[in-house]
Amino acid sequence: MNPGTDDRPVKLSCRNLWKIFGPDPRGILTALDGSLGDRTVLNHRLHQSGHLAAAIDVNFDIRLGEIFVIMGLSGSGKSTLVRCLSRLIEPTMGEILLDGEDLLTVSKARLIELRRRAMGMVFQNFGLLPHLTVRDNVAFPLRIQGMSETERLSRAKDMIDLVGLGGKETAFPHQLSGGQQQRVGIARSLAVGPELWFLDEPFSALDPLIRRQMQDEFLRLQRMLQKTIIFITHDIAEAFRLADRIAIMRDGEVIQLGRPAEIALKPANDYVADFTEEISLTRVISVADVMRPAGSETASLPAKPVSSRLMLEELVPQLAAGVSAFPVVDDGERLLGHVAAADIVDILERDRLRRRRA
């Protein structure tokens, strides 16, 4: 969790976004205008008329430098939604505002420019060109932009080094492992310096060990680059590990939106509770989530100060030593407050009860 997320400016806004598949999507939405808020009536009328709702009145703001994860099971609408956000498919109705500019009203030329210079995309199937080397795959979007050969090869080299593939510049995709191929895809998408980075289940084709390594790599890159990221996954553990905030989708609707700790502690319904029941609370709740404000006693606490970003599980071993509270500091070592051992024990007890019910 990033405690400063809410203070950052909005980069992308999604307003009343709908995507309907069928013979007359706009017509059916206009006809149903008075019934759009009644999901039972809406679904019945859509089914009767041969339409399917893939995104239903979606609303959210994504802030600058935020990792915004959209998750749900297959068929929930998450991949359709991210394709609407980038206009790879056309939404039926709504607004998508990038820095205040509505992407649904821009010209085709402007959209192409935004995709080339402001957006980066990484997909599950890597999408590498098999006849090009690693270097040329990474440099390819820069070639499309018209960058000179010297500049684009230099930029490609920087990106290849950034993702840890230095020395593989002349290799072809078939000579790389799955994890290495995905790193090439990431380097290629970063080469254009995107302001907005879309990742649609980028690690789901990888085996569990490589997937974990790629998540670590992704977080390392984000700490360095601070991109605004929309990340799609069906894996709740991956979502909770990576996200600043999570939007959980079901049947085209966002049914809960919040920080991982908020969703784990206060699931909106039984569906979300079932999703999160195997997630250890101490792994997704940070010190900042349970921190108490600084008081007169905080500065005199004997325990070593801990970062507000730390997850509670990292403090559990110290509880056995009898620590009653930990001073909490920000990234600049400024004292923010303290976290009480009793509050950590309370979270551990809640975890135990959840596992028993499960």
Solvent accessible surface area in square Angstrom, and as a share of the most:
residue,aa,sasa,rsa
1,M,39,0.17
2,N,28,0.14
3,P,69,0.44
4,G,29,0.28
5,T,6,0.03
6,D,105,0.54
7,D,130,0.67
8,R,44,0.16
9,P,86,0.54
10,V,57,0.32
11,K,17,0.07
12,L,0,0.00
13,S,9,0.06
14,C,0,0.00
15,R,81,0.30
16,N,80,0.41
17,L,0,0.00
18,W,8,0.03
19,K,25,0.10
20,I,1,0.01
21,F,87,0.36
22,G,38,0.37
23,P,109,0.69
24,D,78,0.41
25,P,38,0.24
26,R,149,0.54
27,G,29,0.28
28,I,19,0.10
29,L,2,0.01
30,T,98,0.57
31,A,71,0.55
32,L,1,0.01
33,D,100,0.52
34,G,85,0.82
35,S,27,0.17
36,L,31,0.15
37,G,74,0.71
38,D,68,0.35
39,R,70,0.26
40,T,110,0.64
41,V,59,0.34
42,L,0,0.00
43,N,79,0.40
44,H,102,0.46
45,R,94,0.34
46,L,4,0.02
47,H,149,0.67
48,Q,122,0.54
49,S,43,0.28
50,G,52,0.50
51,H,17,0.08
52,L,120,0.60
53,A,15,0.12
54,A,14,0.11
55,A,0,0.00
56,I,8,0.04
57,D,51,0.26
58,V,2,0.01
59,N,61,0.31
60,F,9,0.04
61,D,37,0.19
62,I,0,0.00
63,R,57,0.21
64,L,83,0.41
65,G,7,0.07
66,E,0,0.00
67,I,8,0.04
68,F,0,0.00
69,V,0,0.00
70,I,0,0.00
71,M,0,0.00
72,G,0,0.00
73,L,93,0.46
74,S,108,0.69
75,G,76,0.73
76,S,6,0.04
77,G,10,0.10
78,K,11,0.05
79,S,38,0.24
80,T,28,0.17
81,L,0,0.00
82,V,5,0.03
83,R,75,0.28
84,C,0,0.00
85,L,0,0.00
86,S,2,0.01
87,R,38,0.14
88,L,82,0.41
89,I,52,0.26
90,E,90,0.40
91,P,11,0.07
92,T,7,0.04
93,M,67,0.30
94,G,25,0.24
95,E,77,0.35
96,I,0,0.00
97,L,44,0.22
98,L,7,0.03
99,D,91,0.47
100,G,62,0.59
101,E,59,0.26
102,D,25,0.13
103,L,0,0.00
104,L,43,0.21
105,T,105,0.61
106,V,22,0.13
107,S,68,0.44
108,K,161,0.68
109,A,75,0.58
110,R,81,0.30
111,L,10,0.05
112,I,67,0.34
113,E,76,0.34
114,L,12,0.06
115,R,72,0.26
116,R,108,0.40
117,R,126,0.46
118,A,6,0.05
119,M,4,0.02
120,G,3,0.03
121,M,46,0.21
122,V,4,0.02
123,F,59,0.25
124,Q,80,0.36
125,N,117,0.60
126,F,33,0.14
127,G,43,0.41
128,L,24,0.12
129,L,54,0.27
130,P,98,0.62
131,H,131,0.58
132,L,29,0.14
133,T,18,0.11
134,V,1,0.01
135,R,85,0.31
136,D,48,0.25
137,N,0,0.00
138,V,0,0.00
139,A,4,0.03
140,F,66,0.28
141,P,29,0.19
142,L,1,0.01
143,R,143,0.52
144,I,79,0.40
145,Q,33,0.15
146,G,64,0.62
147,M,59,0.26
148,S,56,0.36
149,E,105,0.47
150,T,111,0.65
151,E,102,0.46
152,R,49,0.18
153,L,50,0.25
154,S,63,0.41
155,R,79,0.29
156,A,0,0.00
157,K,90,0.38
158,D,79,0.41
159,M,16,0.07
160,I,0,0.00
161,D,68,0.35
162,L,26,0.13
163,V,0,0.00
164,G,55,0.53
165,L,7,0.04
166,G,49,0.47
167,G,70,0.67
168,K,76,0.32
169,E,27,0.12
170,T,96,0.56
171,A,17,0.13
172,F,71,0.29
173,P,12,0.08
174,H,147,0.66
175,Q,109,0.48
176,L,13,0.06
177,S,62,0.40
178,G,30,0.29
179,G,7,0.06
180,Q,49,0.22
181,Q,38,0.17
182,Q,0,0.00
183,R,49,0.18
184,V,1,0.01
185,G,3,0.03
186,I,0,0.00
187,A,0,0.00
188,R,45,0.16
189,S,10,0.06
190,L,3,0.02
191,A,2,0.02
192,V,26,0.15
193,G,31,0.30
194,P,1,0.01
195,E,82,0.37
196,L,0,0.00
197,W,1,0.00
198,F,5,0.02
199,L,0,0.00
200,D,9,0.05
201,E,23,0.10
202,P,0,0.00
203,F,0,0.00
204,S,28,0.18
205,A,63,0.49
206,L,20,0.10
207,D,79,0.41
208,P,114,0.72
209,L,120,0.60
210,I,52,0.26
211,R,32,0.12
212,R,128,0.47
213,Q,79,0.35
214,M,1,0.01
215,Q,12,0.05
216,D,62,0.32
217,E,19,0.08
218,F,0,0.00
219,L,37,0.18
220,R,81,0.30
221,L,1,0.00
222,Q,12,0.05
223,R,165,0.60
224,M,108,0.48
225,L,59,0.29
226,Q,97,0.43
227,K,35,0.15
228,T,2,0.01
229,I,0,0.00
230,I,0,0.00
231,F,0,0.00
232,I,0,0.00
233,T,0,0.00
234,H,77,0.34
235,D,39,0.20
236,I,27,0.14
237,A,55,0.42
238,E,3,0.01
239,A,0,0.00
240,F,12,0.05
241,R,72,0.26
242,L,5,0.03
243,A,7,0.06
244,D,18,0.09
245,R,36,0.13
246,I,0,0.00
247,A,0,0.00
248,I,0,0.00
249,M,0,0.00
250,R,109,0.40
251,D,98,0.51
252,G,1,0.01
253,E,48,0.22
254,V,40,0.23
255,I,45,0.23
256,Q,28,0.12
257,L,65,0.32
258,G,6,0.06
259,R,58,0.21
260,P,5,0.03
261,A,3,0.03
262,E,75,0.34
263,I,0,0.00
264,A,6,0.04
265,L,42,0.21
266,K,160,0.68
267,P,49,0.31
268,A,60,0.47
269,N,64,0.33
270,D,114,0.59
271,Y,43,0.16
272,V,0,0.00
273,A,35,0.27
274,D,94,0.49
275,F,32,0.13
276,T,2,0.01
277,E,65,0.29
278,E,157,0.71
279,I,18,0.09
280,S,31,0.20
281,L,1,0.00
282,T,9,0.05
283,R,159,0.58
284,V,11,0.06
285,I,0,0.00
286,S,0,0.00
287,V,0,0.00
288,A,22,0.17
289,D,37,0.19
290,V,28,0.16
291,M,58,0.26
292,R,105,0.38
293,P,113,0.71
294,A,52,0.41
295,G,38,0.36
296,S,117,0.75
297,E,89,0.40
298,T,0,0.00
299,A,84,0.65
300,S,88,0.57
301,L,35,0.17
302,P,134,0.84
303,A,17,0.13
304,K,171,0.72
305,P,65,0.41
306,V,16,0.09
307,S,41,0.27
308,S,6,0.04
309,R,110,0.40
310,L,47,0.23
311,M,48,0.21
312,L,0,0.00
313,E,70,0.31
314,E,96,0.43
315,L,1,0.00
316,V,46,0.26
317,P,99,0.62
318,Q,77,0.34
319,L,32,0.16
320,A,100,0.78
321,A,89,0.69
322,G,62,0.60
323,V,35,0.20
324,S,81,0.52
325,A,11,0.08
326,F,1,0.00
327,P,7,0.05
328,V,0,0.00
329,V,13,0.08
330,D,34,0.18
331,D,104,0.54
332,G,63,0.61
333,E,130,0.58
334,R,154,0.56
335,L,67,0.33
336,L,45,0.22
337,G,0,0.00
338,H,19,0.08
339,V,0,0.00
340,A,11,0.08
341,A,14,0.11
342,A,69,0.54
343,D,34,0.18
344,I,0,0.00
345,V,80,0.46
346,D,77,0.40
347,I,9,0.04
348,L,59,0.30
349,E,69,0.31
350,R,98,0.36
351,D,4,0.02
352,R,95,0.35
353,L,67,0.33
354,R,30,0.11
355,R,146,0.53
356,R,172,0.63
357,R,179,0.65
358,A,81,0.63
